[in-house]
Every structure is written in structure tokens, then in C-alpha cells.
Amino acid sequence: MPGVLQAGPRASRGSEEPTSEERRRVLHALAEGGCVAPGAEADALLGASNEGVGPIEALIARRLRGEPLAWITGSVRFCDIRVHVDPGVFVPRPHTEALARRAVSLLPSAGIAVDLCTGSGAVAAVLASSRPRAAVIATDVDPVAVACARGNGVRALVGNLDEPLSPSLRERIDVITAVVPYVPTEELHLLPRDVLANEPRRALDGGRRGTTVLVRAAEAAGRWLRPGGSVLLEIGGDQAGELATTLANAGLWEIRVHRDGDEQDRAIEARRPDLRHSPGTAVAQAARLDGSSIYNPTSELRPDSTS
């Protein structure tokens, strides 16, 4: 099944399991080094060592230098599938799983989905595994990320946002997803030091206010979605207002800001109107990522809105 990823064969130490003393030693080293979840990380590193990734001491040293855990172990669990993550590729975050599941719910069984800035291909892999009859295409400007996504069974193309897409897909796409760089340049220094030191800056830096690439992705959605098709963009901070205006100006309606359990904005969703069925206004509202309404609509955004 496409996107359901299993670890490849590795040299193994057989059925040897770490002893309780060994686990305590690894856990202590990680805790002393400042890891925020030393227990879970100890288990992951011991499992990787047992599968032949490398000696446990070497894996601990890599982690304490700040190397992402997924680069060391070679994979991460994402929406119940295992996604391989190569060194140098942005590691998919747990909070993105809700966006991926929402995208699955919007994608028809034999529809067309496009994942922009796919990175490891995690979101695209979830779409493909959940909708095996659908056509799922991904893009990324980084050839290393594209190679990683392809290794995860994703049909990935090298190029910036929508540039690699075939013109034959214009106004035919059911769902567009994008987890683009959206950390404001002026706030990069607030990220954890190991993230800044190891993960690719171009996968983090979203320019001034963090919306440079987000705006371009929103504008692309207006060009490629079919009538009735939807776009989901991951956002953060106070970016929802600017993106809602951009989406409305791109001709998209029914704009919804999704929040997580901590009431933080996590994604913005919009739909290209099907004029046979849609009213003449675009409704902006907030919703939880499980789809439940947080509050009633407080404003209407028309496609030509400039405010």
C-alpha cells in the first residue's frame, strides 16, 4: 500500500533487548544533556541500536550534539505510519498530524491532491495510504527532500511550490496542502538551539512576519483548485488574518482557522466556491482541528476584499 512505510532491512543484533540497567544509563545521559523526553528518546535510540543503526554510545553522542532524533533513528511515526527521514530533511512535527487527517477527510476516494513543500513527504504519504485510489503529487524545492519523499513512496517533483505541476491539473485539484516555512525571520532566534543548528534554515524561515511563502501558496491554491476544492495551510502566531485576506483575494471562500487544544492557530482552510451551490460571500470562522466550531462567524470576507 503506497505510503505505509516499513523500515528497510538492517543488520540486526538479533533478539537482544536492552537491559534495565542499560536503559537507565541511556536515560540518565539524555536527561543530563537536557533532552525534554529522555524516556521516549532512550527507547528510540536503544531500538535503533538494536536494529543495527550504530553503537548506542555513538547514537547518544549524536543526540547530545542536537541532531534530530528522526535523523538518528531514520524514521518517525506520523499518523500511524512510519515515515523515513533522511539527514538534512525537515522532520515532520506531531501537530501537523491533525492537518493531514483533515486533508484526508476532504479528499474524495479517487480525487487529486497536491502537497506543496512536502519535505519528507509525510502528509502526502498519509493521503496516499488513506486514499489509495487518489492521485497524490508532492513538490519541494530541495532535491534532498524530494529524494526522501520518493523513498517514502510519494510521487514527488523538484521545484518551487506549484511550478512543477502539469498544466493539465489546473482547476482539477481537490485538495492542496502546504506546510511551508512560516517562522518569522525576526523570531528565528527564539527557536531551540539544536533546531537552528541542525535543521535546514530554508525549511524554517518564512520571511518577514513568516508569511512570504504562505502568501504564495495561498495564491497558488486559487489557480489550481477545482470548484469545491479545498486548501489547508499550516500557520502559526497571528498569521491567520493576513492569510484570510490573501485567500479571499484569490477567490476562495468559507475560510476557517483551525486551532489546537491549547487554542493556538495551527492551520487555515479555504474552499474554491462551486457557484452552482455556494452563496456569494466567504465566511471566516475559527474551528478546532477536529472540525468543531469554536465561535460563530464574526466577519464576511469577499473575494475582492482588501482589508
N, C-alpha and C positions, 0 to 999 in steps of 0.2 A: 504494500500500500504506500503510495507516494507520501513523503513527509513523516512517516512513522519510522523513526531513525533508531537503529541499534548500534551499539559500539562495535567497531570492527574487531577482527581477531588480534589479540596481542599475546606476547609471551607472558605466561602466567606462572605464578608461584604455586600453582595447583590449588588445593583446597585450604591452604594455610590461612588461618584467621589471626588477626592481631590479638595479643593477649590484653587483659585488662590493664596490666602494668604498662604495656606499650602505649595503649590509648591514653592513659593518664599522662604519660610523658609527653606525647604529642600535644594533648590538650593544654598542658601547662606551658609548653613552649609558645603555642599560639596565643594563649591568654596573656603571657608576659610580653609578647610582641605587640599587643594592642588589638588583636582581632576581636570583632564585636560578637561573633558567634563561634567561639572556639570549639564547642562540642560538635556542631554540624560540620565545621571545616575539618576537624580531626578525622571524623568518619569518612569524609570525601577523600582526603589525602591518603588515609590508610587503605581505602578501597582502590584508589588509583595505583598505589604502590603494589598492592596485592595482584593487580591486573598486569603488572609489568611496566608501568609508565616510568618508574625510576625508583631508586632507593628512597626510603621515607625521609632521611636526613636532607637529601637534595631537594625534595619537594617542599619540606618545611622552610628551607633556606629561600627558595623561590617565593614562597608566600610571604615571608617576613620582609622580603625586598619590595613587596607591594604588588607583585604580579597577580593579575586577576585569577581567582580560583578556577574559573572555567578554562582559562588558557592552560593551567597546570594539569587539570584532570581531563581536558579535551572536550568536555561537553557540559551541558546544563539541562535540567528539566524545565520544560516550558509548556504549559497547558497539557500536561500528562504525556508529552512526547520528549524524546531525547534529541537535543539539537547539538551537533558538533560545532565547536567554536575554535577557530584557528587563532594562534597568536597574532596580534595586530588587528583583530576584528572586534568591533564593539560588542560587548556582552549584553544580551537581552535582559531587561530588568523584569522582576516579578510583577510590578504594577502594570506592565504592558499586556499581561495576560488577559485582563478584562477587555481591553480594546480588541484583541484578537478574537475573543469569544463573541463580542458584539458584532464584529465583521462577519463571523460565521453565520450568525443569525440573520444577517441581511443578504447573504449570498444565495441565490437560487441554486438548486441542486446541479443544474447544468449551465450555470452562469459564467461570467467572466469577471475575474478580479485582478487588480494590479496593486502591487506593494512597492511603493517608492522608498528609496533609501533603505533597502532591505537588510543591509548588514549581513548577519549570518543566515538570513532567510527564515528566521523563527516564525514571524507572523504568516508568511507565505506558506510555510510548511504546515502550520495549523490549518489554514484554509484548505490546502490540498488534501490533507488527511481527513478532514471533516466533510469535504465535498469532493469525493474522488472523481466525479463526472464533470466538474467545473474546470475551466481553463484558468490557471493561475500563473501570472507572469510577474517577475520582480525586476527591479533595476537598482543599480548602485554605481556611483562614480568611481569607486575603488575596486580595481581588478582583484585585489586580495579578498575583499568581501564577496565579490561575485563568485570567485572560485570556491569559497567556503559555502555559500548558498547552494551552488551546484552540487557540492558534495553532500548536501542535505536533501538532495532530490528535487531542488527548486529550479524551475526554468528561469534563469537569471541572465540579464543583459547588462553590459557595461555602458554606462552613460549617465548624464546628469538628469535626474528626475524623469520627466516624460519624454526626453529627447530620443531614446532608443525605441520607442513604441512604434509599431507599424501604423501608418495612416488608416489602414483598414479597420482599426479598432476605434476610431473616432466616433463618439456618441453611441458606443455599443457596450461600454463597461458598466457592470452592475455595482461593483464596489471598488473604491480606491482607498487604500490605507497608506499612511506615511508616518513613520517615526523618524523625523528629520532632526538635525542638530537644533536644539531650541534653548540652550543655556545662553543667557545674555553675555556678550563678551565682557562687559563690565562686572559680571558676577562669577567668572570662571575661577577667580582666586578663592572663592568660597567652597569649591568642591574639595573632597578629601584629597590629600596629597598623593596617595597612591593612584587615584584615578587620573589626576593631572600628569603624573609621572609616567604612566603606562598606557592608558587608553588613547586612541588616536584623537588628536585635537579636532580634526575636521568632523568627527562624529559627535562632538560636544558643542562646538562654538556656533551659536546661531546668529552672531552679529549683534548689532545694537538692539536692545530690548529682546533679543532672542528670536525675532520674527522674520529675519531676512529670508530664510529658506521656507519657513512656514507659509509666508505670503505667496511665494512662487508655487508651492504645492497646492494651495487653495485655488489659485488662478488656473492651474493645470486641470484641476477637477472639473471646472466649468467647461473646459474644452472637450473632455473625454467621456464624461458620464452619459449614459443613456437617459432619456426621460424616466424618472422614477428611481434612478440610480443614486447611491449614497457615497459620501466620503467621510472618513474618520481620520482625524489628525491628532496626534498626541501633543499636548501643550502643558505648560506649567505656569506658575505665578499668576500674573494678571494679564495674560496674553489673550484671553477669550474675547474681550471687547474689540480689539483691533482685528482679530481673525473673523469675528462675526460680520464685521463691516466688509472685509475683503470677500468673504463667501457670498454675501448678499450682492455685492457689486459684480460678482462673477455669475450671477443669475441663479444662485442656489437658495433654497427656501427651507423652512422647518429646521432652523438652526438650534441645536441643543448642546448645552455644555454639560459634560458628564463629570461627576465628582466621585471621589473615593469615600471610604468610610470615615476619613478624617476631614471631610468637607473641602478637600483640595481639588481644584480643577485639574483633570487628568486628560481629557480629550474633548474635541469639539466635532460634532457631526452635522452634516447638512445633506439635503437631497435636491437633486435637479427636478424641478416640477414636471409632472405629466399634465399638460394643460387640459387634457380630457377629463381629469379627475380632481385637479388641485384648485384651491381658492387663489385669489390674486395677491396674497401677501405672504411674506416669510415670517414665521413666528419664531422668536428667540425665547428659549426657556432653558432652565437648568434641570438636569436629571442625574440620578445616580447611574453608575456603570451597569447596574442590574436592570436599568430601564425604568425604575420607579420615579415618579415626579417628585422634585424637591419643593418647588413652588410654582404658582401659576404664572403664565406668561405676563411679563410686565412691559414689553415693547414689541412693536412690529417693525421688521426690517424689510424694506422693499428692495428689489434687485438693484434699483438705481440710487440707493441710499448713500449719502456721502458723510453722514455723521456717525 
